[in-house]
Amino acid sequence: MFSVALDGPAGAGKSTIAKEIAKKFQIIHVDTGAMYRAIALYFIKHNIDTKDINSIVPKLDSIKISINFTEQGQRIYINNEDITDDIRTAEVSMGASNVSAIPEVRAFLLDTQRDLAKHNSVIMDGRDIGTVILPDATVKIFLTAKAEVRATRRLKEYQEKDENVSFEEVLRDVIKRDENDSSRATAPLKQADDAFLVDTSDMDFNQSVEYISNIIKERTQK
């Protein structure tokens, strides 16, 4: 078994790239960002501010989060309800950034995330995989791209879901998420000392997948 930690800022393409690499290497893709999005969606639906720590923490025990892996990818459930298709919105994205800054939320998900890597070969993407969740991962990648490039990619995702947002709004959100994720006190976004830095600003999807796949092959075949 082996594990790949794939970290990076919002809009870097972590999940789509990780999903493709998981297929190539026939391993499981664990999208930890989806877990934070799921929790954010739960509180948004219950009209609770995703920054309201005092309201969020006591209610974590009422949340059952589970994951099912299918040929189409990871499906995520909150209290047995499949909410996979509801978490890719701008509102949920910012909510995920807020709840992920809460130490109790991160602790709530930590065991689930580590347990998946104990029993499976995985590629796990997020913001603190190589530094906190899987510090002993076989391969660590820090995936990034210029903010404008990431905003363009994220805008395309929103447009495909018929979300009416402008490029300026998406770019502002991307920059804000970068600030939130990098400056939070608990498990901030940063490159692990032993991670490979991969900037995909000038790469297309296939080039990015191929480049990272070669790094994984080199590291796992030693």
C-alpha positions as YAML, in Angstrom:
chain: A
units: angstrom
residues:
- id: 1
  name: MET
  ca: [0.00, 0.00, 0.00]
- id: 2
  name: PHE
  ca: [1.03, 3.60, -0.52]
- id: 3
  name: SER
  ca: [-0.43, 7.04, 0.10]
- id: 4
  name: VAL
  ca: [-0.29, 10.28, -1.85]
- id: 5
  name: ALA
  ca: [-0.89, 13.59, -0.06]
- id: 6
  name: LEU
  ca: [-2.08, 16.26, -2.48]
- id: 7
  name: ASP
  ca: [-2.32, 19.73, -0.95]
- id: 8
  name: GLY
  ca: [-2.92, 23.15, -2.40]
- id: 9
  name: PRO
  ca: [-5.10, 26.25, -2.45]
- id: 10
  name: ALA
  ca: [-8.68, 26.63, -3.68]
- id: 11
  name: GLY
  ca: [-9.17, 26.12, -7.39]
- id: 12
  name: ALA
  ca: [-5.82, 24.43, -8.00]
- id: 13
  name: GLY
  ca: [-7.60, 21.42, -9.48]
- id: 14
  name: LYS
  ca: [-6.75, 19.00, -6.69]
- id: 15
  name: SER
  ca: [-9.95, 16.95, -6.75]
- id: 16
  name: THR
  ca: [-10.25, 16.55, -10.52]
- id: 17
  name: ILE
  ca: [-6.58, 15.65, -10.87]
- id: 18
  name: ALA
  ca: [-6.66, 13.32, -7.86]
- id: 19
  name: LYS
  ca: [-9.73, 11.56, -9.25]
- id: 20
  name: GLU
  ca: [-7.96, 10.86, -12.55]
- id: 21
  name: ILE
  ca: [-4.77, 9.69, -10.85]
- id: 22
  name: ALA
  ca: [-6.80, 7.36, -8.62]
- id: 23
  name: LYS
  ca: [-8.15, 5.71, -11.77]
- id: 24
  name: LYS
  ca: [-4.68, 5.37, -13.29]
- id: 25
  name: PHE
  ca: [-3.16, 3.76, -10.21]
- id: 26
  name: GLN
  ca: [-6.37, 1.93, -9.19]
- id: 27
  name: ILE
  ca: [-6.37, 3.46, -5.72]
- id: 28
  name: ILE
  ca: [-8.99, 5.33, -3.71]
- id: 29
  name: HIS
  ca: [-9.41, 9.09, -4.00]
- id: 30
  name: VAL
  ca: [-10.32, 10.77, -0.72]
- id: 31
  name: ASP
  ca: [-11.56, 14.34, -1.15]
- id: 32
  name: THR
  ca: [-11.23, 15.83, 2.34]
- id: 33
  name: GLY
  ca: [-12.45, 19.21, 1.11]
- id: 34
  name: ALA
  ca: [-15.80, 17.58, 0.38]
- id: 35
  name: MET
  ca: [-16.04, 16.63, 4.06]
- id: 36
  name: TYR
  ca: [-15.67, 20.26, 5.15]
- id: 37
  name: ARG
  ca: [-18.10, 21.33, 2.44]
- id: 38
  name: ALA
  ca: [-20.59, 18.76, 3.72]
- id: 39
  name: ILE
  ca: [-20.36, 20.11, 7.26]
- id: 40
  name: ALA
  ca: [-20.67, 23.67, 5.97]
- id: 41
  name: LEU
  ca: [-23.77, 22.72, 3.98]
- id: 42
  name: TYR
  ca: [-25.32, 21.11, 7.07]
- id: 43
  name: PHE
  ca: [-25.01, 24.34, 9.06]
- id: 44
  name: ILE
  ca: [-26.08, 26.54, 6.15]
- id: 45
  name: LYS
  ca: [-29.23, 24.43, 5.82]
- id: 46
  name: HIS
  ca: [-29.84, 24.87, 9.55]
- id: 47
  name: ASN
  ca: [-29.38, 28.64, 9.28]
- id: 48
  name: ILE
  ca: [-26.25, 28.65, 11.44]
- id: 49
  name: ASP
  ca: [-23.41, 31.03, 10.58]
- id: 50
  name: THR
  ca: [-20.39, 28.93, 9.53]
- id: 51
  name: LYS
  ca: [-18.18, 31.20, 11.65]
- id: 52
  name: ASP
  ca: [-20.30, 30.75, 14.78]
- id: 53
  name: ILE
  ca: [-18.05, 28.41, 16.78]
- id: 54
  name: ASN
  ca: [-20.29, 28.45, 19.85]
- id: 55
  name: SER
  ca: [-23.25, 27.16, 17.85]
- id: 56
  name: ILE
  ca: [-21.31, 24.73, 15.64]
- id: 57
  name: VAL
  ca: [-19.18, 22.79, 18.14]
- id: 58
  name: PRO
  ca: [-22.04, 21.49, 20.36]
- id: 59
  name: LYS
  ca: [-23.89, 20.24, 17.27]
- id: 60
  name: LEU
  ca: [-21.04, 18.18, 15.79]
- id: 61
  name: ASP
  ca: [-22.17, 15.13, 17.75]
- id: 62
  name: SER
  ca: [-25.48, 15.24, 15.87]
- id: 63
  name: ILE
  ca: [-23.68, 14.84, 12.52]
- id: 64
  name: LYS
  ca: [-22.89, 11.46, 11.06]
- id: 65
  name: ILE
  ca: [-20.58, 11.80, 8.08]
- id: 66
  name: SER
  ca: [-19.89, 8.81, 5.84]
- id: 67
  name: ILE
  ca: [-18.26, 8.12, 2.49]
- id: 68
  name: ASN
  ca: [-18.98, 5.58, -0.20]
- id: 69
  name: PHE
  ca: [-16.60, 4.92, -3.08]
- id: 70
  name: THR
  ca: [-18.16, 4.14, -6.46]
- id: 71
  name: GLU
  ca: [-16.87, 3.85, -10.01]
- id: 72
  name: GLN
  ca: [-18.00, 7.46, -10.49]
- id: 73
  name: GLY
  ca: [-15.97, 8.59, -7.48]
- id: 74
  name: GLN
  ca: [-16.50, 9.53, -3.86]
- id: 75
  name: ARG
  ca: [-20.06, 10.03, -2.59]
- id: 76
  name: ILE
  ca: [-20.49, 11.83, 0.71]
- id: 77
  name: TYR
  ca: [-23.37, 11.55, 3.14]
- id: 78
  name: ILE
  ca: [-24.57, 13.59, 6.10]
- id: 79
  name: ASN
  ca: [-26.89, 11.61, 8.37]
- id: 80
  name: ASN
  ca: [-27.41, 9.07, 5.55]
- id: 81
  name: GLU
  ca: [-28.40, 11.76, 3.01]
- id: 82
  name: ASP
  ca: [-26.28, 11.89, -0.14]
- id: 83
  name: ILE
  ca: [-25.33, 15.55, -0.50]
- id: 84
  name: THR
  ca: [-22.47, 15.08, -3.00]
- id: 85
  name: ASP
  ca: [-24.17, 17.10, -5.73]
- id: 86
  name: ASP
  ca: [-25.10, 19.99, -3.42]
- id: 87
  name: ILE
  ca: [-21.71, 21.05, -2.08]
- id: 88
  name: ARG
  ca: [-20.06, 22.64, -5.13]
- id: 89
  name: THR
  ca: [-21.38, 26.18, -4.77]
- id: 90
  name: ALA
  ca: [-19.67, 29.48, -3.98]
- id: 91
  name: GLU
  ca: [-21.57, 29.80, -0.69]
- id: 92
  name: VAL
  ca: [-20.61, 26.32, 0.47]
- id: 93
  name: SER
  ca: [-17.01, 26.87, -0.63]
- id: 94
  name: MET
  ca: [-16.64, 29.90, 1.62]
- id: 95
  name: GLY
  ca: [-18.53, 28.11, 4.39]
- id: 96
  name: ALA
  ca: [-16.07, 25.22, 4.15]
- id: 97
  name: SER
  ca: [-13.20, 27.66, 4.60]
- id: 98
  name: ASN
  ca: [-14.89, 28.98, 7.74]
- id: 99
  name: VAL
  ca: [-15.66, 25.64, 9.41]
- id: 100
  name: SER
  ca: [-12.26, 24.22, 8.52]
- id: 101
  name: ALA
  ca: [-10.66, 26.91, 10.70]
- id: 102
  name: ILE
  ca: [-12.44, 25.50, 13.77]
- id: 103
  name: PRO
  ca: [-10.11, 23.06, 15.61]
- id: 104
  name: GLU
  ca: [-13.00, 20.92, 16.88]
- id: 105
  name: VAL
  ca: [-14.27, 20.39, 13.32]
- id: 106
  name: ARG
  ca: [-10.84, 19.29, 12.14]
- id: 107
  name: ALA
  ca: [-10.50, 16.92, 15.11]
- id: 108
  name: PHE
  ca: [-13.99, 15.57, 14.36]
- id: 109
  name: LEU
  ca: [-12.87, 14.49, 10.86]
- id: 110
  name: LEU
  ca: [-9.27, 13.49, 11.58]
- id: 111
  name: ASP
  ca: [-9.82, 9.86, 12.60]
- id: 112
  name: THR
  ca: [-12.10, 9.20, 9.61]
- id: 113
  name: GLN
  ca: [-9.49, 10.57, 7.20]
- id: 114
  name: ARG
  ca: [-6.55, 8.69, 8.70]
- id: 115
  name: ASP
  ca: [-8.51, 5.46, 8.96]
- id: 116
  name: LEU
  ca: [-9.13, 5.45, 5.21]
- id: 117
  name: ALA
  ca: [-5.39, 5.61, 4.55]
- id: 118
  name: LYS
  ca: [-4.66, 2.83, 7.05]
- id: 119
  name: HIS
  ca: [-6.70, 0.29, 5.14]
- id: 120
  name: ASN
  ca: [-6.34, 1.42, 1.51]
- id: 121
  name: SER
  ca: [-3.87, 2.83, -0.96]
- id: 122
  name: VAL
  ca: [-5.10, 6.39, -1.36]
- id: 123
  name: ILE
  ca: [-4.58, 9.73, -2.94]
- id: 124
  name: MET
  ca: [-5.97, 12.22, -0.45]
- id: 125
  name: ASP
  ca: [-6.40, 15.88, -1.31]
- id: 126
  name: GLY
  ca: [-6.89, 18.85, 0.94]
- id: 127
  name: ARG
  ca: [-4.88, 21.60, 2.57]
- id: 128
  name: ASP
  ca: [-3.07, 19.90, 5.44]
- id: 129
  name: ILE
  ca: [-2.74, 16.30, 4.25]
- id: 130
  name: GLY
  ca: [1.05, 16.22, 4.04]
- id: 131
  name: THR
  ca: [1.58, 18.36, 7.13]
- id: 132
  name: VAL
  ca: [-1.08, 17.02, 9.54]
- id: 133
  name: ILE
  ca: [-3.34, 14.23, 8.28]
- id: 134
  name: LEU
  ca: [-0.73, 11.98, 6.61]
- id: 135
  name: PRO
  ca: [2.68, 13.33, 7.65]
- id: 136
  name: ASP
  ca: [4.27, 10.00, 6.64]
- id: 137
  name: ALA
  ca: [2.65, 9.82, 3.20]
- id: 138
  name: THR
  ca: [4.67, 7.98, 0.57]
- id: 139
  name: VAL
  ca: [4.42, 10.93, -1.83]
- id: 140
  name: LYS
  ca: [3.59, 14.55, -1.08]
- id: 141
  name: ILE
  ca: [2.54, 17.04, -3.75]
- id: 142
  name: PHE
  ca: [1.79, 20.73, -3.28]
- id: 143
  name: LEU
  ca: [-0.36, 21.76, -6.23]
- id: 144
  name: THR
  ca: [-0.82, 25.42, -7.06]
- id: 145
  name: ALA
  ca: [-1.47, 27.93, -9.84]
- id: 146
  name: LYS
  ca: [-1.80, 31.69, -10.17]
- id: 147
  name: ALA
  ca: [-4.93, 33.11, -8.51]
- id: 148
  name: GLU
  ca: [-6.32, 34.33, -11.85]
- id: 149
  name: VAL
  ca: [-5.89, 30.88, -13.40]
- id: 150
  name: ARG
  ca: [-7.58, 29.20, -10.43]
- id: 151
  name: ALA
  ca: [-10.45, 31.69, -10.54]
- id: 152
  name: THR
  ca: [-10.99, 30.97, -14.24]
- id: 153
  name: ARG
  ca: [-11.16, 27.24, -13.55]
- id: 154
  name: ARG
  ca: [-13.54, 27.70, -10.62]
- id: 155
  name: LEU
  ca: [-15.78, 30.03, -12.65]
- id: 156
  name: LYS
  ca: [-16.13, 27.35, -15.31]
- id: 157
  name: GLU
  ca: [-17.27, 24.87, -12.63]
- id: 158
  name: TYR
  ca: [-19.92, 27.32, -11.40]
- id: 159
  name: GLN
  ca: [-21.12, 28.10, -14.92]
- id: 160
  name: GLU
  ca: [-21.56, 24.38, -15.60]
- id: 161
  name: LYS
  ca: [-23.92, 24.35, -12.61]
- id: 162
  name: ASP
  ca: [-25.73, 27.48, -13.87]
- id: 163
  name: GLU
  ca: [-24.51, 29.59, -10.97]
- id: 164
  name: ASN
  ca: [-24.68, 33.27, -11.82]
- id: 165
  name: VAL
  ca: [-21.35, 34.64, -10.58]
- id: 166
  name: SER
  ca: [-18.80, 36.95, -12.17]
- id: 167
  name: PHE
  ca: [-15.09, 36.39, -12.64]
- id: 168
  name: GLU
  ca: [-14.39, 39.27, -10.25]
- id: 169
  name: GLU
  ca: [-16.50, 37.65, -7.53]
- id: 170
  name: VAL
  ca: [-14.80, 34.28, -7.97]
- id: 171
  name: LEU
  ca: [-11.31, 35.84, -7.97]
- id: 172
  name: ARG
  ca: [-12.17, 37.75, -4.80]
- id: 173
  name: ASP
  ca: [-13.37, 34.53, -3.15]
- id: 174
  name: VAL
  ca: [-10.24, 32.63, -4.23]
- id: 175
  name: ILE
  ca: [-7.97, 35.30, -2.77]
- id: 176
  name: LYS
  ca: [-10.07, 35.43, 0.42]
- id: 177
  name: ARG
  ca: [-9.89, 31.65, 0.79]
- id: 178
  name: ASP
  ca: [-6.13, 31.76, 0.33]
- id: 179
  name: GLU
  ca: [-5.91, 34.30, 3.15]
- id: 180
  name: ASN
  ca: [-8.23, 32.33, 5.42]
- id: 181
  name: ASP
  ca: [-6.56, 28.98, 4.78]
- id: 182
  name: SER
  ca: [-3.00, 30.25, 5.11]
- id: 183
  name: SER
  ca: [-3.52, 32.38, 8.22]
- id: 184
  name: ARG
  ca: [-5.72, 30.16, 10.38]
- id: 185
  name: ALA
  ca: [-4.23, 29.08, 13.68]
- id: 186
  name: THR
  ca: [-5.09, 25.38, 13.26]
- id: 187
  name: ALA
  ca: [-3.44, 23.39, 10.44]
- id: 188
  name: PRO
  ca: [-2.85, 26.30, 8.06]
- id: 189
  name: LEU
  ca: [-2.34, 25.72, 4.35]
- id: 190
  name: LYS
  ca: [1.38, 25.37, 3.69]
- id: 191
  name: GLN
  ca: [3.74, 23.23, 1.67]
- id: 192
  name: ALA
  ca: [5.27, 20.31, 3.57]
- id: 193
  name: ASP
  ca: [9.06, 20.44, 3.67]
- id: 194
  name: ASP
  ca: [9.31, 17.18, 1.69]
- id: 195
  name: ALA
  ca: [6.54, 17.91, -0.82]
- id: 196
  name: PHE
  ca: [7.04, 18.38, -4.56]
- id: 197
  name: LEU
  ca: [5.85, 21.83, -5.68]
- id: 198
  name: VAL
  ca: [3.79, 21.61, -8.87]
- id: 199
  name: ASP
  ca: [2.56, 24.84, -10.50]
- id: 200
  name: THR
  ca: [-0.03, 24.08, -13.17]
- id: 201
  name: SER
  ca: [-0.57, 27.67, -14.35]
- id: 202
  name: ASP
  ca: [0.85, 26.78, -17.75]
- id: 203
  name: MET
  ca: [-0.29, 23.13, -17.87]
- id: 204
  name: ASP
  ca: [-3.56, 21.73, -19.13]
- id: 205
  name: PHE
  ca: [-5.37, 18.95, -17.31]
- id: 206
  name: ASN
  ca: [-3.67, 16.05, -19.09]
- id: 207
  name: GLN
  ca: [-0.22, 17.57, -18.68]
- id: 208
  name: SER
  ca: [-0.85, 18.06, -14.95]
- id: 209
  name: VAL
  ca: [-1.99, 14.47, -14.50]
- id: 210
  name: GLU
  ca: [0.98, 13.11, -16.42]
- id: 211
  name: TYR
  ca: [3.49, 15.25, -14.52]
- id: 212
  name: ILE
  ca: [2.17, 14.20, -11.11]
- id: 213
  name: SER
  ca: [1.79, 10.56, -12.18]
- id: 214
  name: ASN
  ca: [5.48, 10.47, -13.09]
- id: 215
  name: ILE
  ca: [6.42, 11.79, -9.65]
- id: 216
  name: ILE
  ca: [4.29, 9.09, -8.00]
- id: 217
  name: LYS
  ca: [5.78, 6.33, -10.17]
- id: 218
  name: GLU
  ca: [9.29, 7.47, -9.36]
- id: 219
  name: ARG
  ca: [8.63, 7.59, -5.61]
- id: 220
  name: THR
  ca: [6.66, 4.35, -5.32]
- id: 221
  name: GLN
  ca: [8.95, 2.23, -7.47]
- id: 222
  name: LYS
  ca: [12.10, 2.90, -5.46]
...
